[in-house]
Each structure stands twice: as C-alpha cells, then as structure tokens.
Amino acid sequence: MTQFLDASDADLVLTVDDISNLAQEGGKPADTLMNVVALIATRFRTDVCSAYLLEPDRSNLVLAASLGLHPSCIGALRMSIHEGLAGLVAEQVRPVAVEDALNHPRFKYFKDSGEEEYHSFLGVPLIDRGVLQGVLVVQTKEPRTFRENEIHMLVEAAGEVAPVVSEARTLDRFIGPTQERLWSLARNLWWSWDRACVSMFRDLSPTRWRALNQNPISMLGEIPLDEIERRATELGLHSRINYCYRRQQEYLLADRTWGATNAGVLRPRPVAYFSAEFGLHESLPIYSGGLGVLAGDHIKSASDLDIPLIGIGLFYGQGYFLQRLDQSGWQREEYLQTDVNQLPMQPAIGTNGEPVVVEIATRGGVIRAKVWRVKVGRIDLLLLDSNVAGNAPEDLDTTSRLYGGDSRTRIRQELLLGIGGFRALKAMGISPGVLHLNEGHSGFAVFEAVRNRMEEEGIDFNAAASQIPREVVFTTHTPVPAGHDRFHPDLIEEHLGPLREQLGLSHDALMSWGRENPDNHAELFCMTVLGLKLSRRVNAVSSLHGEVSRAMWKVLYPSRSEEAVPIGHITNGVHAPSWLAPQMCRLYDRYLGIDWQTNSGNARTWEEIEKVDDGELWETHLSLKIQLLDFVRRRAQEQAQRRGESKETLLNLGKVLSPDALTIGFARRFATYKRANLLLADIERLASMVNDPKRPVQFLFAGKAHPHDEPGKKVLQQIAQMMRDSNFSHKFVFVEDYDINVARYLVQGVDVWLNNPRRPLEASGTSGQKVVLNGGLNLSVLDGWWAEAYDGLNGFGIGTGRTHSNMDVHDSRDGEDLYRVLNDELIPLYYHRDRDGLPLGWIKRMKRTIRTLGWRFNADRMVMDYTLKCYIPAAGGTSSEIRPPS
C-alpha cells in the first residue's frame, strides 16, 4: 500500500502563528476555516481536507469547510454522529484511520459529494477546552496506510484548529443562524402543520417547493448556503424564519399542556402506538390511505396535546405505488426507491450508545431491522427497516413496499412491526405502559410483551397473559372480511416457532389465540382475533361500526348477548391544522379567537362561526375552489402529456371545469364496496345533469385500487373513461396518484364531498370530516361517521339507513336516492341566490356543518377520548372506579 509522500514531522506541524496569519487573511472564522483546510491538505499532501462542525444539538455534524469535496456540499452535507466515518470519530472521540473507506461498514455515501473517488480516510476529533467541537478529516484517492506519526501530527494540527472551529460555532457560525434555524425546522415534521412555517418554506423557492413535493430537506439540500442567505434577504424572510423557529421552540418546551394536566401517569411509561402505516406528509411516502392518514393525525394531535406517546411503524423503501393511467384508463403501478437522505430521519440510538438493530429468530434464520427515528412535534416515530447488511435477500426486501407482497411477505412485515417494534423500544430503554394496536397488523407485539413479562418477573405464560391484556388497547378498523389478516399454520410456525418455545406453548396452543374456534385445526390464524383476545380495551371507529363489530365477533363471546360483547367505539377525527386551508384558518382566527386551535375539540369554540359574514365565508370558499380547479387542470395536462396525447387535448384540459359549476368530489380507495360508479347507473340522467346550462354540475375523482384488486381497477377505469366521452369530457376529471397533497386540494376546494359505500361496510371514513373544516358539505350514505353526524341540516343524506339482503336491490335503491337528493335538494339549494349572488341557504348549511361537526370529528377530541377512556385506565392512572357485582 502507498503511504503519505515523504515529509518530515516539521513539515506537518501547524502552529499558532500559522492559524493567526490565516485568521488575518480570512477575517471571519468561516473564512479562516476554509484557509486552514487548504493549508492542511497542502502540508499533509492529501487530496481532501474537510472540517465538520458539531451542530448545537450535539448529535449531528455538518460539513463546514472542504478542499476536495464538492463545494455545493458545504453547509448541506449533514450526518448523525452515529453514521458515517466522520460520525464514528465524533462518537468515539478518537482518531479513526481506514485504509480503504469504501469497504468499511460505517462508510456512508452522500450523493453529489464526490467522496466515492477517495479511498483512504483519517479523521481526528476537534477538541477545544475539553469539549468536542467537530471532526477534521483528510482523504486520498489511493488506499493508504497512515503511520502513527502522521496520525499524531494531524491530532496536533486539530488541536490548533479547534479554537477556530469553536469560534465558528459560537460567534460567526459557518452555518449561520438563518440556515441553522431552517434546518432545525425542516427536521421536525411540526412544520407540516404550521401554516406560517409552510408559507415560509414555499416562499423561499416556490418552483422548487412544488417540484420537490413540498420537501424542505430536499429543497435546502440543493440550494447553496449563500443563495439561501441572498433569497432570505431579498424576500425579507429573516424575521419570518426567526418567528417560526421561536414558535417551534415554544411549542416543544411548553409544559402547561392538556397532557401535562391529564396524562402525567404516562410520562414514565408512555403509550406505544403501533400502526402498519403513517400518513404524515406527502414527502414521507409510508402510507396508502385512510388507516395511515388516521394514524398520522393521531400522533400529530397527541403531540399538540402533549400525550406521552411513541409511534412504531415500518419504513417502506419504495413506499406505496405511483399510479399512472394508460390511454384506456387502466391503472399501472410504478415503484421508486426513496432516498433516506432526503427525509427527516435519524438512526434511533439504544441505551448502549449504538444505532438500534433488532433481531428476530425464525425457523429459517434471523431477520434483522435497523430503526429510524422521526420527530413529529413532541412525538418520536420509530420506523423499522429490514434493508440491513447480513439479512437474506428475501429479508432485505421485506419492508421495501407497503401492501405489495403475498402472505409470506405480510407475516414477516407484521413480525417486524410487532415483535421488532417492541424490542426496539426496550433497546432504547423505553418501557411502555400501554400498547395501542392500530388494527391487527401489530398483534404479535402482545406475544413479545408477554415473553418480556415472563422474563422480567419469572412467571409462566398463563400468569403473564393474564396481566398484559389490561395494558393493551386494540382498535379494529374494518367490517370487511378481507381486511383481517389470516395466516396458514405453517407460516405461523415458521415465523413464531422460536418465540412459541420461549413462551412455553405448543403449536396448537399458540394457534388457538388466533382462532375463532380453537378446536378447529383447519382454521387460519387471524390477527384481529389475536388482538381481541389479548386486549382489555377494544374499540371500533364509529358508533355504527361498533354495532357491526359486536355482531361480527360475538362468536368469541358465546356466553354474552350481542349488546354485551366488549367492543366499544371511539369515532375517528381529523387533525384540523393539517387539513384546514390557510384562508379558512385566518377567518377562524378572526371569529373564533386566536387560541381556537388549542380548544378545537370543545363545542363552544365553534359557536362563533354563526357570526361570520356570509359574503366573507362564500368568497373564502370560492378562492379555495379556484385554487383547486387550477391544480386539477395542471395535473390533468401533466397526465396527458406523460401519455403522449395531442397538443389539442392538452389545450382542452387547460380549460376544463368552471368555477361557476357545482363541484362534487369523490376520492378514496377504489374498492368495489365503495361504489365509485354508483353515479353511472343512469348515464342519460347524468348527462342531463352535468350539461344543464343554468345549473351545471362537475365531478372530480381520485383514488387508487389495490394492485391485486382487478374488480376495483375496472371500476376506476370506468370513471377514467368518462373524461373521453364527449358528453362528460369537460365535467369529469380523474386526478392520478391520490396522495396527501391531492387530498389537501380536494377537501379544501370542493362544494360537495360524495361518499356512497355499501352500508354498513364503511367503518368510519375521515375524508368527509376534512371537508367539514373547510366549509364543504357532505353528500353521503348514512354509514360510518356520517351515520352519527347527519342531523338533516348539516349536509345531505343518501337513503334512510336501511339495507337490503339483495345487493342489487340495495345498490339500485341507493342510486335512485342519490339522484333524487341531487335533483330535488342539493342542486336547487346551491343555485338559489339572492340579489348579490349569494346562496344564503347553502351558506347557512355550511355554517351549521362547521358548528355542529368541527369539534366532534376532530382528532384532538378523538385523542382525548383515547387518553381518558383507554390510556389512563390501562396505565392504572384513574382516581376512582367502582364496578358493580357481575
């Protein structure tokens, strides 16, 4: 191996005078630092010399100066002290010399840095007055062995450089206050529901903001620091950045919160909230639809309320699929790899100071997963990722896609989510007081909790299994049989066999926990049955869903009447700040009071909505509607251009839809029971409705069908083809790739939200609740949340709530009633205007829907219900409870 070119020790010495001279040349500590790394690279005859500064949180390094790496990375290249070779130097606070860095397990590749050209690595800590300030690194293109004297001399040089680094960090930070605060904001998803913060990021670079899917990490990473500073100065953003930063810090440090008052018992032993998906923001694609968005809203509200809760999920490297429709309207799926460096994720660190890696033994070998940590306001979200060196090829891909595999992939994902998630908590020194299983996917966590209790207390399975359920909350989300995961006994034995032996159970005994009939050895293992059997508190997600669930699972409680089956309900709600349009938020600030968001789960908060000026409310809604239509036209043109359609088609799509027409939106998963095509039962009637020159109606559709759901894809194709029918081409638009961004535009801008599932198969449904907050009205079957929300004057109902045993009769009735409500009630009310052009009857209904529903179907109310009725009792924190004799 080659070594440093011959140089005497004297040549390598960096003196105080050298530093002093460079400081005079540079003036500012940041300039001095650049001069210093250039001098060291010359003295040590290396291709690269870089200085990494420790950020104020003392858990991350940022590249502050470099000769050799790409200049655009200065200030943008960041790493945790628990990743990369420079991180290893900071973590261990000692020199690290590597002959060929590219083969070292801690080597981390940073895109566009140019670091892949350099093989040797020597890094030493920068320490000033006994305090670590950063890391000094030299690199060469050829693999090299570093001699002891060379390492020693670089340590000496670092000692002289360290005071400059310290000054750069504290007085004239290379990463100045503006950039530092922007990155602090970007790394915590709190920004995503703070409208001032979103607006500030957008204004920094509107074009790139939209192109990068509203991802501040990506945007800040591609804009040079001097350019950020220039734009901030030109646009007068400094005060807004400081304002957002202060708000974030006040939020994170606040101690007089609802949770501090009501949920103190959870502080030492928090809630562990398990969910297979989390829909937090479109830039973090680890969700598919309603379940994930509900989980995201849950932890956001838990953060706002300051509930001690930790989220546990999976990191899907390819997320859910991108949806593209071909010329025939048929759905095609595309999968793209997500760049973790563009996400606000850091490795989770265990009590041993090392990144957490969990291991789960199966009959076929050990599955490993690393753990990422995402900051969501005050909440930590832990995401397990099986893309770990040492895993078998099958296991490397286990968490690559959400809902993309077969039963074998699914059980391995659920093994990681439940058992791996619980072990990750323990590795971080967290002992949860409550396990909240959001659907059955994470049910295996309870088995691991039982095993852990057996080990801690030296008790057998029966004793532990009688204790753990009192700490478990189980939420069931679907009355559709296909929504409940079931696994073959062979799959269960292959994946849980080693754990079963630790629990001291036979195969049949373990299987019995997932069977409705334990004696039926042909029955599959159902995750929902496991959740029901091993939890003390079980809830459905709406009142009607509670009734359906009690009937559905009565078989597990043969000695009880249906009404006595121990399944209650907590109706879902939505996180108001995430879904409320800024224009509506400003209106609420004026009329409801500036603190309305902290009391949004209180009915009194919303009473003042009746005082809003009718004209102001209507104009606000119209501005959101125009914003929606502009977005839809732009997306429709992009879709058509991608399909290679004609210029004429592109021009026509730029003119579809009218702000004067009643606009009805339908967006959800394209499962057949949701009946997206119910409206198409009478095409002639529909054509007459949408083409009425005096009272036109237009429809916007969005949603994905599961990749394996052929009937769902056919329904979707039916809708998409309406855009090519001359009778509907300007009145029907299907927006591809439904995600949080598309949903945000739709729920904020439509006049009416249409929902017509086959009752009672909609467990709750939350999209219509988002519409409520923005002044839209619901037109829905009396199912899910709407069955308990509709009062006859706060929206529109389809049907009477009655069903029919014959599905065709059921659908025909609902289709007929849908047309009746549209023609006789909804359309006339919308187009009945006063002399000023205001639909006063419609506006009255808008106010009523906001006033009566805004507080009830709110995630703050939902999370408070979970806390008071589930979490605190499960943690043993109730002050009184008197039970009648059984």
ZAKEVO-673623 format. One line per field, with one value per residue (C-alpha): residue number from 1; y, x, z. Coordinates in steps of 0.05 Angstrom, whole numbers, plus 5000, padded with zeros to 4 digits. Layout:
kolmar	c(NUM	...)
Y	c(Y	...)
X	c(X	...)
Z	c(Z	...)
***
This chain:
kolmar	c(1	2	3	4	5	6	7	8	9	10	11	12	13	14	15	16	17	18	19	20	21	22	23	24	25	26	27	28	29	30	31	32	33	34	35	36	37	38	39	40	41	42	43	44	45	46	47	48	49	50	51	52	53	54	55	56	57	58	59	60	61	62	63	64	65	66	67	68	69	70	71	72	73	74	75	76	77	78	79	80	81	82	83	84	85	86	87	88	89	90	91	92	93	94	95	96	97	98	99	100	101	102	103	104	105	106	107	108	109	110	111	112	113	114	115	116	117	118	119	120	121	122	123	124	125	126	127	128	129	130	131	132	133	134	135	136	137	138	139	140	141	142	143	144	145	146	147	148	149	150	151	152	153	154	155	156	157	158	159	160	161	162	163	164	165	166	167	168	169	170	171	172	173	174	175	176	177	178	179	180	181	182	183	184	185	186	187	188	189	190	191	192	193	194	195	196	197	198	199	200	201	202	203	204	205	206	207	208	209	210	211	212	213	214	215	216	217	218	219	220	221	222	223	224	225	226	227	228	229	230	231	232	233	234	235	236	237	238	239	240	241	242	243	244	245	246	247	248	249	250	251	252	253	254	255	256	257	258	259	260	261	262	263	264	265	266	267	268	269	270	271	272	273	274	275	276	277	278	279	280	281	282	283	284	285	286	287	288	289	290	291	292	293	294	295	296	297	298	299	300	301	302	303	304	305	306	307	308	309	310	311	312	313	314	315	316	317	318	319	320	321	322	323	324	325	326	327	328	329	330	331	332	333	334	335	336	337	338	339	340	341	342	343	344	345	346	347	348	349	350	351	352	353	354	355	356	357	358	359	360	361	362	363	364	365	366	367	368	369	370	371	372	373	374	375	376	377	378	379	380	381	382	383	384	385	386	387	388	389	390	391	392	393	394	395	396	397	398	399	400	401	402	403	404	405	406	407	408	409	410	411	412	413	414	415	416	417	418	419	420	421	422	423	424	425	426	427	428	429	430	431	432	433	434	435	436	437	438	439	440	441	442	443	444	445	446	447	448	449	450	451	452	453	454	455	456	457	458	459	460	461	462	463	464	465	466	467	468	469	470	471	472	473	474	475	476	477	478	479	480	481	482	483	484	485	486	487	488	489	490	491	492	493	494	495	496	497	498	499	500	501	502	503	504	505	506	507	508	509	510	511	512	513	514	515	516	517	518	519	520	521	522	523	524	525	526	527	528	529	530	531	532	533	534	535	536	537	538	539	540	541	542	543	544	545	546	547	548	549	550	551	552	553	554	555	556	557	558	559	560	561	562	563	564	565	566	567	568	569	570	571	572	573	574	575	576	577	578	579	580	581	582	583	584	585	586	587	588	589	590	591	592	593	594	595	596	597	598	599	600	601	602	603	604	605	606	607	608	609	610	611	612	613	614	615	616	617	618	619	620	621	622	623	624	625	626	627	628	629	630	631	632	633	634	635	636	637	638	639	640	641	642	643	644	645	646	647	648	649	650	651	652	653	654	655	656	657	658	659	660	661	662	663	664	665	666	667	668	669	670	671	672	673	674	675	676	677	678	679	680	681	682	683	684	685	686	687	688	689	690	691	692	693	694	695	696	697	698	699	700	701	702	703	704	705	706	707	708	709	710	711	712	713	714	715	716	717	718	719	720	721	722	723	724	725	726	727	728	729	730	731	732	733	734	735	736	737	738	739	740	741	742	743	744	745	746	747	748	749	750	751	752	753	754	755	756	757	758	759	760	761	762	763	764	765	766	767	768	769	770	771	772	773	774	775	776	777	778	779	780	781	782	783	784	785	786	787	788	789	790	791	792	793	794	795	796	797	798	799	800	801	802	803	804	805	806	807	808	809	810	811	812	813	814	815	816	817	818	819	820	821	822	823	824	825	826	827	828	829	830	831	832	833	834	835	836	837	838	839	840	841	842	843	844	845	846	847	848	849	850	851	852	853	854	855	856	857	858	859	860	861	862	863	864	865	866	867	868	869	870	871	872	873	874	875	876	877	878	879	880	881	882	883	884	885	886)
Y	c(5000	5071	5119	5194	5223	5232	5293	5310	5319	5392	5400	5373	5419	5471	5528	5582	5632	5596	5600	5673	5690	5654	5689	5756	5736	5709	5757	5715	5647	5614	5642	5623	5552	5547	5572	5523	5461	5484	5491	5423	5389	5421	5405	5333	5324	5296	5303	5324	5360	5375	5404	5380	5423	5394	5425	5457	5393	5358	5298	5318	5340	5389	5398	5469	5473	5428	5426	5367	5351	5385	5458	5453	5403	5454	5470	5420	5353	5331	5266	5239	5224	5153	5147	5153	5151	5224	5207	5149	5197	5242	5184	5152	5218	5186	5183	5135	5113	5070	5044	5034	5073	5048	4978	5000	4983	5054	5086	5127	5152	5223	5240	5292	5299	5265	5225	5159	5178	5177	5112	5128	5163	5194	5232	5263	5299	5374	5389	5458	5465	5394	5399	5365	5417	5375	5329	5342	5293	5281	5233	5209	5176	5117	5067	5085	5062	5120	5119	5133	5197	5223	5208	5242	5304	5310	5307	5363	5404	5392	5420	5485	5487	5472	5543	5569	5516	5534	5607	5590	5551	5604	5673	5673	5604	5579	5551	5618	5628	5631	5564	5532	5551	5529	5460	5455	5469	5421	5362	5362	5349	5400	5448	5410	5432	5503	5547	5603	5553	5521	5590	5610	5548	5557	5629	5612	5577	5567	5529	5480	5473	5446	5405	5371	5350	5404	5372	5423	5374	5365	5439	5463	5409	5433	5508	5534	5569	5636	5631	5616	5677	5720	5698	5707	5778	5797	5768	5795	5724	5731	5755	5700	5647	5672	5675	5603	5580	5614	5583	5514	5521	5548	5490	5438	5467	5483	5450	5476	5429	5386	5325	5352	5363	5300	5247	5253	5179	5163	5204	5150	5093	5122	5095	5053	5066	5012	5021	4989	5057	5131	5186	5248	5286	5271	5276	5215	5161	5107	5106	5083	5114	5124	5079	5113	5183	5169	5144	5206	5252	5212	5224	5297	5310	5271	5319	5381	5356	5332	5260	5216	5171	5138	5115	5049	5032	5007	5045	5025	5040	5042	5065	5053	5054	5113	5109	5121	5111	5088	5110	5062	5088	5024	5033	5019	5016	5044	5037	5085	5079	5133	5169	5168	5226	5269	5252	5279	5212	5195	5127	5111	5103	5050	5052	5027	5089	5049	5052	5003	4939	4888	4814	4763	4689	4647	4574	4598	4644	4712	4774	4840	4911	4978	5032	5103	5160	5215	5276	5293	5353	5327	5255	5205	5158	5096	5062	4992	4979	4910	4936	4915	4883	4809	4797	4744	4772	4757	4796	4855	4868	4853	4927	4952	4960	4975	4922	4898	4825	4759	4728	4708	4780	4805	4760	4780	4853	4842	4803	4863	4913	4878	4838	4882	4946	4923	4903	4970	5005	4961	4972	5047	5038	5052	5010	5026	5029	5020	4982	5012	4966	5006	4947	4875	4882	4893	4839	4799	4855	4827	4759	4795	4835	4770	4739	4801	4799	4725	4740	4801	4771	4697	4676	4628	4644	4640	4689	4738	4730	4749	4813	4842	4850	4903	4946	4934	4977	4948	4988	4949	4988	4945	4905	4876	4804	4814	4869	4819	4785	4709	4663	4589	4548	4531	4605	4617	4560	4582	4653	4647	4578	4603	4653	4600	4556	4614	4624	4551	4538	4481	4497	4486	4529	4587	4578	4579	4653	4670	4624	4638	4564	4538	4466	4475	4457	4475	4547	4600	4647	4714	4776	4810	4751	4755	4829	4817	4760	4794	4864	4890	4952	4944	4998	5007	5073	5098	5083	5042	5005	4987	4953	4917	4894	4867	4826	4805	4780	4754	4684	4698	4713	4657	4669	4743	4777	4817	4883	4858	4840	4882	4925	4999	5056	5120	5155	5179	5252	5292	5337	5407	5444	5392	5397	5467	5516	5577	5623	5588	5588	5663	5670	5626	5666	5729	5700	5641	5674	5664	5606	5567	5512	5494	5485	5456	5394	5437	5450	5522	5541	5534	5572	5639	5613	5637	5709	5702	5749	5708	5743	5734	5659	5649	5689	5649	5585	5609	5627	5556	5527	5566	5543	5471	5478	5508	5449	5397	5428	5429	5357	5335	5367	5334	5266	5274	5298	5237	5193	5229	5258	5312	5387	5397	5351	5388	5455	5429	5401	5471	5496	5440	5455	5520	5558	5573	5500	5459	5418	5349	5309	5234	5209	5145	5074	5042	4981	4956	4964	5039	5042	5098	5080	5084	5151	5118	5073	5122	5155	5194	5225	5241	5274	5317	5338	5358	5394	5436	5507	5540	5492	5454	5401	5375	5317	5306	5235	5208	5144	5081	5009	4957	4927	4859	4884	4873	4890	4954	4972	4961	5010	5060	5051	5063	5130	5150	5135	5187	5240	5215	5216	5280	5287	5290	5309	5378	5357	5294	5294	5237	5260	5208	5187	5205	5226	5275	5333	5316	5304	5372	5409	5368	5373	5447	5466	5423	5446	5375	5311	5249	5183	5125	5060	4999	5006	4982	4969	5038	5034	5108	5148	5213	5249	5280	5306	5344	5376	5399	5442	5478	5493	5439	5397	5322	5281	5212	5145	5140	5098	5105	5173	5205	5159	5194	5263	5279	5319	5335	5406	5400	5365	5314	5241	5185	5133	5121	5076	5014	4959	4900	4828	4830	4870	4892	4919	4953	4988	5006	5039	5080	5100	5125	5163	5194	5223	5246	5284	5316	5339	5356	5383	5395	5428	5475	5498	5512	5554	5592	5661	5729	5794	5795	5726	5693	5624	5642	5575	5539	5585	5573	5498	5510	5546	5492	5437	5473	5489	5421	5376	5415	5398	5327	5298	5328	5289	5328	5303	5233	5231	5260	5204	5151	5182	5188	5124	5078	5100	5126	5067	5018	5051	5047	5122	5130	5162	5122	5064	5027	4963	4932	4858	4812)
X	c(5000	5025	5034	5038	5093	5157	5153	5189	5149	5168	5134	5069	5067	5012	5029	4991	5025	5000	4929	4938	4963	4905	4856	4883	4877	4806	4777	4717	4723	4687	4738	4795	4769	4770	4841	4860	4835	4871	4936	4929	4915	4979	5021	4996	4996	4926	4872	4819	4817	4749	4724	4658	4625	4583	4514	4482	4441	4509	4481	4495	4556	4554	4608	4634	4696	4729	4783	4768	4695	4643	4634	4558	4560	4589	4535	4488	4522	4498	4504	4487	4547	4521	4530	4589	4663	4666	4608	4649	4706	4656	4620	4684	4723	4787	4825	4799	4846	4819	4860	4800	4740	4692	4694	4685	4616	4608	4622	4562	4554	4529	4501	4540	4596	4647	4672	4669	4734	4773	4794	4837	4807	4839	4795	4811	4767	4769	4770	4774	4780	4759	4695	4685	4674	4677	4719	4779	4786	4838	4828	4867	4847	4893	4884	4937	4963	4971	5034	5029	5069	5022	4961	4996	5013	4942	4918	4966	4941	4870	4888	4909	4848	4798	4793	4776	4722	4696	4692	4658	4606	4592	4607	4603	4575	4591	4521	4492	4431	4386	4408	4413	4342	4316	4347	4320	4251	4258	4280	4216	4151	4118	4130	4080	4020	4044	4017	4068	4125	4097	4088	4159	4189	4146	4166	4240	4234	4162	4181	4228	4180	4126	4174	4204	4136	4140	4201	4243	4301	4308	4299	4350	4398	4401	4405	4475	4480	4498	4438	4393	4420	4411	4339	4322	4350	4316	4249	4252	4246	4294	4240	4192	4246	4261	4187	4176	4237	4213	4144	4174	4217	4159	4117	4169	4186	4115	4098	4027	3991	3929	3973	4014	3949	3912	3963	4020	4017	4040	4104	4149	4116	4088	4038	4068	4024	4034	4010	4029	4028	4032	4007	4042	4060	4067	4143	4146	4111	4098	4022	3969	3904	3855	3887	3955	3928	3886	3949	3987	3932	3930	4004	4000	3943	3980	4037	3993	3960	4028	4008	4068	4065	4114	4094	4121	4116	4156	4198	4179	4238	4192	4130	4063	4060	4057	3993	3994	3934	3946	3906	3850	3845	3875	3917	3991	4036	4106	4153	4210	4265	4261	4326	4331	4379	4321	4278	4278	4302	4359	4382	4349	4402	4399	4420	4488	4500	4497	4445	4389	4386	4333	4337	4280	4294	4251	4256	4291	4341	4347	4312	4346	4320	4351	4308	4298	4273	4228	4209	4135	4127	4136	4127	4181	4161	4204	4207	4237	4275	4297	4347	4405	4471	4471	4398	4379	4357	4284	4291	4326	4263	4213	4198	4210	4136	4073	4019	4058	4073	4040	4021	4093	4117	4059	4073	4146	4127	4080	4133	4179	4125	4100	4158	4212	4177	4171	4245	4265	4231	4267	4334	4323	4307	4233	4183	4114	4056	4004	4006	3958	3949	3920	3889	3912	3977	4018	3985	4049	4073	4029	4064	4131	4104	4082	4151	4184	4140	4155	4229	4226	4182	4200	4128	4096	4056	3987	4006	4037	3980	3930	3969	3988	3918	3899	3954	3932	3885	3862	3828	3793	3781	3744	3679	3703	3728	3785	3812	3831	3897	3897	3957	3967	3991	4055	4072	4058	4103	4159	4159	4137	4164	4225	4182	4129	4182	4204	4131	4126	4067	4051	4036	3961	3961	3993	3945	3885	3899	3885	3826	3752	3744	3807	3788	3784	3854	3839	3824	3875	3907	3871	3908	3843	3823	3891	3881	3811	3834	3896	3868	3825	3801	3775	3743	3713	3719	3647	3582	3553	3619	3616	3549	3575	3637	3599	3556	3616	3657	3603	3628	3687	3639	3587	3561	3545	3489	3509	3500	3547	3605	3663	3675	3661	3676	3716	3696	3754	3771	3819	3878	3850	3916	3938	3876	3850	3864	3905	3849	3798	3847	3855	3779	3774	3828	3786	3720	3736	3795	3869	3872	3816	3864	3883	3809	3786	3757	3709	3639	3637	3697	3657	3594	3621	3622	3550	3576	3620	3596	3561	3596	3665	3654	3630	3687	3737	3707	3707	3781	3796	3753	3791	3856	3831	3809	3876	3912	3867	3876	3951	3953	3907	3953	4014	3979	3960	4030	4061	4015	4037	3969	3959	3970	3896	3880	3929	3898	3828	3849	3874	3802	3762	3719	3684	3687	3613	3592	3573	3636	3629	3690	3698	3766	3782	3808	3775	3747	3683	3641	3656	3616	3651	3609	3541	3531	3539	3478	3437	3483	3428	3404	3476	3490	3428	3451	3522	3503	3446	3468	3433	3453	3516	3550	3621	3657	3728	3753	3817	3838	3879	3858	3900	3950	3917	3844	3822	3749	3770	3814	3755	3712	3768	3775	3701	3708	3771	3740	3686	3738	3740	3664	3643	3583	3627	3697	3695	3655	3692	3766	3805	3867	3922	3965	3919	3962	3960	3976	3919	3873	3890	3869	3805	3779	3794	3761	3701	3630	3606	3640	3607	3612	3567	3594	3550	3525	3549	3618	3648	3679	3687	3715	3751	3758	3689	3710	3766	3716	3674	3732	3737	3663	3646	3582	3577	3530	3536	3504	3487	3547	3610	3618	3562	3510	3522	3537	3480	3423	3384	3410	3486	3495	3457	3440	3432	3380	3347	3400	3362	3397	3371	3394	3395	3457	3427	3365	3408	3451	3390	3355	3417	3429	3359	3362	3428	3396	3335	3376	3419	3360	3309	3351	3425	3428	3368	3397	3465	3437	3385	3418	3399	3408	3481	3492	3500	3468	3444	3411	3475	3518	3471	3482	3558	3558	3516	3562	3623	3590	3560	3614	3680	3692	3663	3702	3767	3830	3841	3773	3790	3858	3829	3777	3831	3872	3816	3778	3835	3906	3900	3857	3905	3964	3928	3920	3846	3828	3765	3728	3671	3649	3580	3579	3579)
Z	c(5000	4986	5044	5052	5009	5049	5093	5157	5221	5219	5152	5181	5242	5243	5291	5327	5282	5221	5248	5267	5197	5164	5210	5189	5116	5123	5173	5193	5228	5170	5120	5166	5169	5093	5092	5147	5110	5047	5086	5119	5053	5026	5087	5092	5016	5013	4961	5011	5077	5109	5174	5203	5257	5313	5310	5371	5384	5391	5354	5282	5242	5184	5131	5145	5101	5050	4998	4953	4964	4920	4943	4939	4997	5045	5094	5063	5078	5146	5184	5253	5297	5294	5219	5172	5187	5209	5256	5283	5301	5338	5370	5398	5406	5379	5313	5261	5204	5148	5090	5043	5069	5015	5046	5118	5148	5173	5105	5084	5013	5005	4937	4896	4947	4902	4962	4924	4889	4954	4988	5049	5109	5170	5218	5285	5336	5343	5418	5449	5525	5534	5493	5426	5371	5307	5265	5219	5161	5107	5048	4988	4923	4933	4990	5042	5110	5158	5202	5276	5270	5215	5258	5317	5276	5250	5322	5339	5279	5302	5370	5338	5292	5347	5375	5305	5300	5368	5348	5283	5322	5375	5345	5269	5254	5184	5188	5206	5248	5186	5158	5226	5242	5174	5183	5254	5227	5169	5212	5254	5217	5262	5205	5162	5203	5220	5165	5177	5170	5107	5076	5094	5062	5000	4991	4995	4927	4903	4839	4873	4932	4887	4844	4905	4934	4988	5020	5057	5067	4992	4978	5029	5008	4936	4948	4966	5032	5002	4956	5015	5051	4989	4979	5052	5050	4984	5006	5077	5105	5164	5212	5188	5197	5267	5283	5261	5299	5363	5354	5346	5408	5449	5425	5442	5510	5534	5600	5613	5565	5566	5571	5629	5667	5648	5627	5675	5693	5622	5626	5656	5617	5552	5502	5446	5385	5332	5261	5195	5161	5180	5134	5159	5096	5023	5026	5072	5030	5081	5076	5027	5051	5107	5160	5152	5150	5212	5247	5225	5251	5316	5332	5309	5358	5412	5400	5404	5468	5495	5507	5523	5463	5415	5346	5318	5244	5184	5135	5064	5019	4957	4994	4963	4887	4840	4799	4724	4678	4607	4546	4563	4635	4664	4727	4722	4783	4789	4848	4862	4915	4969	4986	5062	5058	5034	5094	5166	5194	5241	5267	5333	5388	5441	5514	5492	5450	5386	5330	5346	5306	5326	5312	5307	5303	5256	5235	5172	5204	5237	5209	5226	5222	5236	5268	5244	5288	5260	5301	5296	5340	5411	5388	5367	5310	5304	5236	5226	5162	5140	5089	5133	5116	5136	5120	5070	5002	5020	5085	5053	5013	5069	5083	5012	4994	5031	5018	4958	4975	4989	5056	5068	5060	5102	5161	5160	5159	5217	5255	5249	5266	5328	5358	5327	5347	5420	5421	5392	5450	5500	5465	5475	5548	5539	5579	5551	5599	5545	5478	5428	5367	5310	5272	5277	5237	5301	5343	5352	5398	5453	5449	5457	5515	5549	5537	5565	5627	5638	5635	5680	5734	5729	5716	5667	5604	5637	5692	5643	5593	5648	5664	5596	5565	5617	5585	5513	5472	5406	5351	5296	5231	5182	5177	5111	5119	5070	5116	5171	5160	5165	5162	5149	5209	5172	5164	5238	5259	5212	5238	5310	5327	5366	5405	5417	5450	5494	5514	5533	5486	5439	5366	5377	5440	5402	5343	5390	5405	5332	5320	5330	5344	5379	5366	5291	5269	5197	5215	5197	5248	5248	5273	5293	5336	5370	5383	5412	5457	5485	5499	5555	5517	5446	5403	5335	5299	5296	5332	5275	5266	5339	5328	5266	5303	5363	5315	5274	5334	5380	5365	5411	5469	5467	5537	5523	5486	5425	5463	5518	5472	5499	5438	5445	5397	5392	5329	5286	5277	5235	5254	5240	5228	5176	5134	5143	5086	5107	5083	5127	5185	5181	5180	5242	5277	5269	5291	5337	5373	5363	5412	5377	5354	5425	5441	5375	5410	5450	5423	5450	5408	5344	5364	5339	5267	5261	5266	5204	5149	5095	5038	5070	5081	5010	4979	5020	4995	4922	4927	4950	4895	4842	4873	4867	4795	4775	4808	4774	4705	4714	4737	4681	4630	4662	4660	4587	4567	4601	4559	4496	4479	4427	4436	4424	4482	4527	4508	4522	4590	4608	4600	4634	4694	4712	4778	4768	4767	4828	4841	4872	4894	4905	4928	4965	4955	4894	4928	4897	4960	4959	4894	4858	4797	4832	4796	4728	4735	4692	4641	4605	4671	4690	4622	4630	4699	4683	4618	4646	4622	4681	4736	4713	4756	4750	4784	4808	4822	4853	4886	4878	4871	4906	4856	4862	4860	4788	4801	4835	4776	4728	4768	4766	4690	4682	4717	4679	4612	4626	4610	4538	4529	4493	4539	4601	4578	4609	4670	4694	4714	4746	4783	4784	4843	4901	4960	5017	4970	4923	4982	5012	4949	4941	5012	5015	4949	4932	4943	4960	4982	4955	4994	4976	5004	5012	5084	5134	5104	5117	5186	5193	5135	5152	5085	5093	5161	5129	5081	5141	5168	5101	5093	5043	5051	5053	5010	5039	5053	5128	5143	5185	5218	5177	5209	5275	5247	5199	5230	5167	5161	5163	5096	5055	5067	5017	5037	5104	5135	5115	5075	5034	5033	4957	4937	4870	4904	4956	4903	4860	4919	4938	4866	4858	4923	4904	4841	4880	4931	4877	4835	4888	4946	4933	4864	4876	4943	4912	4855	4895	4901	4929	4891	4910	4881	4949	4961	5031	5044	5025	5068	5127	5118	5113	5180	5212	5189	5216	5282	5296	5268	5273	5346	5345	5287	5308	5324	5389	5414	5390	5424	5488	5487	5478	5534	5585	5568	5547	5561	5632	5656	5621	5657	5724	5729	5746	5813	5821	5790	5823	5789	5801	5820	5760)
***
